[in-house]
């Protein structure tokens, strides 16, 4: 019985504070990178196969339709004739042809671009190419077209690299192990299951943070790759995050955030400008040496 208790405690600790078996295996797999024109990315996760792409796309389509329907009912879904909607769709039209180099399935996606009148400083792209912007990100940051393209490219990259699908697959594994460990401790030692469940869930979430930050870094670079090929200046990504930093001086500590800090993202982009700028220059029919300095519309420090 004592050995059984030790086994239960060990399983619980793995679940609550590391889900080490799942996390370590994924981390090791993710270190094997592939490269496209110098942009380093992780291979698409094998774990994502646990979540059928068709099922995920159907769920995303339903959620997107419901979201837009509710926005329309509330009078906050801007019409196709709105200048900002036309602007977003024109930018998307230039970017979308360059998405298939990162995911061939994108040729079959039912692309949509919509704009919701809201103060939220946010945008998203669901699996299957369903894009949504909130007016808050356009107005609060006073985005240029290049900066809109940086945002849009980033969000599209999440879908192209199947980050949602991968995240769901990882959560299936970590949540299952976490619940098993919590249940064992609760049954053996009479601890309130709600307490052990909470601890286990926090443990699983903490493991997920590292991968989420990696996803964000990857989306930055892949997003700038496709926007550069569409003729949008990749230096806009740096300007974008300087604007974000100015808007939010109280950003969360990076290690506890699902997003890398602004300065960290900027450094990553700067390190890859030698790869991105030639792509952009070719799209503009010129050379890097002849590119003018990037001009945003807000004074940045």
C-alpha positions in Angstrom: 0.0 0.0 0.0 2.9 2.4 0.8 4.5 1.8 -2.5 1.1 2.4 -4.2 0.8 5.7 -2.4 4.3 6.8 -3.5 3.4 5.9 -7.0 0.3 8.0 -6.8 2.2 11.0 -5.4 4.8 10.7 -8.2 2.1 10.7 -10.8 0.4 13.7 -9.2 3.6 15.7 -9.1 4.3 14.9 -12.8 0.8 16.1 -13.6 0.7 19.2 -11.5 4.2 20.6 -11.9 5.5 19.4 -15.2 3.5 16.9 -17.2 7.1 16.1 -17.9 6.6 13.1 -20.2 4.5 15.0 -22.6 6.3 18.4 -22.3 9.8 17.1 -22.7 9.0 14.9 -25.6 7.4 17.8 -27.5 10.2 20.2 -26.6 12.8 17.8 -28.0 10.9 17.2 -31.2 10.4 21.0 -31.6 14.2 21.6 -31.6 14.5 19.9 -35.0 13.9 22.9 -37.2 13.2 23.2 -40.9 14.1 26.3 -42.9 12.4 28.2 -45.8 14.6 30.9 -47.3 16.4 31.2 -44.0 13.4 31.5 -41.8 13.7 28.8 -39.1 10.5 27.1 -38.1 9.6 23.9 -36.2 8.2 21.0 -38.1 4.4 20.8 -37.9 3.8 18.8 -34.7 3.0 15.1 -35.0 0.7 15.6 -32.0 -1.7 17.7 -34.1 -2.7 14.5 -35.9 -4.7 13.7 -32.7 -7.1 16.5 -33.7 -8.6 15.9 -37.2 -8.1 19.0 -39.4 -11.6 18.6 -40.9 -13.2 18.6 -37.4 -11.2 21.6 -36.3 -12.1 23.6 -39.4 -15.8 22.8 -39.1 -15.8 23.9 -35.5 -13.9 27.1 -36.4 -16.3 27.8 -39.3 -19.3 27.5 -36.9 -17.8 29.7 -34.3 -16.8 32.3 -36.8 -20.3 32.4 -38.3 -21.9 32.7 -34.9 -19.5 35.5 -33.9 -20.2 37.5 -37.0 -23.9 36.9 -36.7 -24.0 38.2 -33.2 -21.9 41.2 -34.2 -24.3 41.9 -37.0 -27.3 41.7 -34.6 -25.6 44.1 -32.3 -24.9 46.5 -35.2 -21.1 46.3 -34.8 -20.2 44.2 -37.9 -19.1 46.8 -40.4 -20.5 46.5 -43.9 -18.4 45.6 -47.0 -18.7 49.2 -48.2 -16.9 50.5 -45.2 -13.5 52.0 -46.2 -11.6 50.1 -43.4 -13.2 46.8 -44.5 -12.2 47.4 -48.1 -8.7 48.3 -46.9 -8.4 45.0 -44.9 -9.7 42.9 -47.7 -7.4 44.6 -50.2 -4.4 43.8 -48.0 -5.6 40.2 -47.5 -6.0 39.8 -51.3 -2.3 40.6 -51.7 -1.1 38.3 -48.9 -3.2 35.2 -49.4 -1.5 34.0 -52.6 1.7 33.7 -50.6 0.3 31.5 -47.9 0.5 28.1 -49.7 4.3 28.0 -49.4 3.8 27.4 -45.7 0.7 25.2 -45.9 -0.7 23.7 -49.1 -4.1 23.2 -47.6 -4.6 27.0 -47.7 -5.6 26.6 -51.4 -8.8 25.0 -50.1 -9.6 27.5 -47.4 -12.7 29.6 -47.5 -11.0 32.9 -46.8 -13.1 35.6 -45.0 -12.1 39.0 -43.7 -14.4 41.0 -41.4 -14.2 44.0 -39.1 -16.0 44.5 -35.8 -16.5 47.9 -34.3 -15.0 47.5 -30.9 -12.3 49.1 -28.7 -10.4 45.8 -28.4 -6.9 46.1 -29.6 -6.9 42.7 -31.3 -7.2 40.6 -34.4 -7.4 36.9 -35.2 -7.4 34.2 -37.9 -9.2 31.0 -37.2 -8.3 27.7 -38.8 -9.5 27.7 -42.4 -8.6 31.4 -43.1 -11.4 33.2 -41.2 -9.9 36.6 -40.3 -11.4 39.1 -37.9 -10.1 42.6 -36.9 -11.4 44.9 -34.3 -11.5 48.7 -35.0 -9.6 49.3 -31.8 -6.3 47.9 -33.2 -6.6 50.2 -36.2 -7.5 53.4 -34.4 -5.5 53.0 -31.2 -2.3 52.2 -33.0 -3.0 54.3 -36.1 -1.7 51.5 -38.3 -0.2 52.0 -41.7 -1.0 49.5 -44.4 2.4 47.8 -43.8 1.6 47.5 -40.1 -1.9 46.1 -40.8 -0.1 43.6 -43.1 2.2 42.7 -40.2 -0.7 42.0 -37.9 -2.7 40.1 -40.5 0.4 38.1 -41.6 1.0 37.2 -38.0 -2.5 36.0 -37.4 -2.7 34.1 -40.7 0.6 32.4 -39.8 -0.9 30.9 -36.6 -3.5 29.2 -38.9 -0.9 28.2 -41.5 1.4 26.6 -38.9 -1.6 24.9 -37.2 -0.9 26.3 -33.8 -4.5 26.0 -32.6 -4.6 22.4 -33.7 -1.3 21.6 -32.0 -2.3 23.4 -28.8 -5.6 21.4 -28.6 -3.7 18.2 -29.1 -1.2 19.1 -26.3 -4.0 20.1 -24.0 -5.7 16.8 -24.5 -2.5 15.1 -23.3 -1.6 17.3 -20.4 -5.2 17.7 -19.1 -5.7 13.9 -19.2 -2.5 13.3 -17.2 -3.2 16.1 -14.8 -6.7 14.9 -14.0 -5.5 11.4 -13.5 -2.8 12.5 -11.0 -5.3 14.8 -9.2 -7.8 12.1 -8.8 -5.3 9.6 -7.4 -4.1 12.0 -4.7 -7.7 13.0 -3.9 -8.8 9.4 -3.5 -5.8 8.2 -1.4 -5.4 11.1 0.9 -8.9 12.5 1.2 -7.9 15.9 -0.3 -10.7 18.0 -1.8 -10.7 17.0 -5.6 -11.4 20.6 -6.5 -8.1 21.6 -4.9 -6.0 18.9 -6.6 -7.7 19.6 -9.9 -6.9 23.3 -9.7 -3.3 22.6 -9.0 -3.0 20.1 -11.7 -4.7 22.4 -14.2 -2.3 25.2 -13.3 0.6 22.9 -13.8 -0.6 21.9 -17.2 -1.2 25.6 -18.2 2.4 26.5 -17.1 3.8 23.8 -19.4 1.8 25.2 -22.2 3.1 28.7 -21.9 6.5 27.9 -23.4 5.0 26.5 -26.5 2.6 29.4 -26.8 5.5 31.9 -26.7 7.3 29.8 -29.4 4.2 29.9 -31.5 4.1 33.7 -31.2 7.7 34.0 -32.3 7.2 31.7 -35.2 4.0 33.6 -36.3 5.9 36.9 -36.2 8.5 35.6 -38.7 6.3 33.5 -41.0 3.8 36.4 -41.0 6.5 38.9 -42.0 7.7 36.5 -44.7 4.3 36.3 -46.4 3.6 40.0 -46.0 7.0 40.9 -47.4 6.3 38.7 -50.5 3.1 40.7 -50.9 5.1 43.9 -51.0 4.7 45.1 -47.4 7.7 46.4 -45.5 8.7 43.9 -42.8 10.2 46.7 -40.7 6.6 47.5 -40.0 6.6 44.6 -37.5 9.2 46.5 -35.4 7.2 49.7 -35.6 4.1 47.8 -34.6 5.6 46.4 -31.4 7.0 49.8 -30.5 3.5 51.2 -30.7 2.2 48.3 -28.7 4.8 48.9 -26.0 3.8 52.6 -25.8 0.2 51.7 -25.5 0.7 49.1 -22.8 3.5 50.1 -20.4 2.4 47.5 -17.9 2.9 44.4 -20.0 3.0 41.1 -18.1 6.3 39.5 -17.2 7.4 37.4 -20.2 7.9 34.1 -18.3 4.2 34.2 -17.2 2.8 35.4 -20.5 1.6 33.4 -23.5 3.2 36.1 -25.6 6.9 37.0 -25.7 7.7 40.5 -24.5 7.8 43.4 -27.0 11.5 43.9 -26.8 12.1 40.2 -27.2 9.9 40.1 -30.3 11.7 43.2 -31.8 15.1 41.6 -31.3 13.9 38.4 -33.1 12.6 40.5 -36.0 15.8 42.5 -36.2 17.9 39.4 -36.3 15.9 38.2 -39.3 15.8 41.4 -41.3 18.7 40.3 -43.4 16.4 37.5 -44.6 13.2 39.5 -44.9 14.4 42.7 -46.5 15.7 41.1 -49.6 12.3 39.3 -50.1 10.5 42.7 -49.7 13.0 44.4 -52.0 12.4 41.8 -54.8 8.7 42.3 -54.4 9.1 46.0 -54.9 11.5 45.5 -57.8 14.5 47.1 -56.1 17.5 46.2 -53.9 17.9 46.4 -50.1 20.4 49.2 -50.6 17.9 51.4 -52.4 15.0 50.9 -49.9 14.1 54.1 -48.1 13.9 54.2 -44.3 10.6 52.9 -42.9 8.1 55.6 -42.2 5.3 55.1 -39.7 2.7 57.7 -38.8 3.4 58.1 -35.1 6.6 59.4 -33.5 8.3 56.4 -31.8 11.1 56.4 -29.2 
